[in-house]
């Protein structure tokens, strides 16, 4: 699920930006450690929440698979 979660975050950001994921202006790892996302996702408990900023947006990811951008739920990864 780690790669799926990272891909889903990138796809959600691209959706908000109105572009294809490959056309995003910046890479997610400039703003948050992808290792941190992976480590949190591997955590025994799903009671975690990670929030980080990218240009023009606030991204939030939760342990139960929710991805929110600017407070709007974009996707839920199972």
Residue pairs with C-beta under 8 A, 6 or more apart in sequence:
1 41
1 77
2 37
2 38
2 41
2 42
4 77
5 37
5 41
5 61
5 65
5 77
6 28
6 34
6 37
6 38
7 21
8 67
8 75
8 77
9 28
9 37
9 59
9 61
9 67
10 21
10 24
10 28
11 21
11 75
12 59
12 67
12 69
12 74
12 75
13 21
13 24
13 28
13 54
13 57
13 59
13 69
14 20
14 21
14 23
14 24
15 74
16 57
16 69
16 70
16 74
17 24
17 25
25 55
26 54
26 55
28 34
28 54
31 52
31 53
31 54
32 50
32 52
32 59
36 50
37 50
37 61
40 48
40 50
40 61
40 63
41 63
43 63
45 63
46 62
46 63
46 64
46 65
47 63
48 62
48 63
49 60
49 61
49 62
49 63
50 60
50 61
50 62
51 58
51 59
51 60
51 61
52 58
52 59
53 59
57 69
57 70
58 69
58 70
58 71
59 67
59 68
59 69
60 66
60 67
60 68
60 69
60 71
61 67
61 68
62 68
64 76
65 76
65 77
65 78
66 73
66 75
66 76
67 73
67 74
67 75
67 76
67 77
68 74
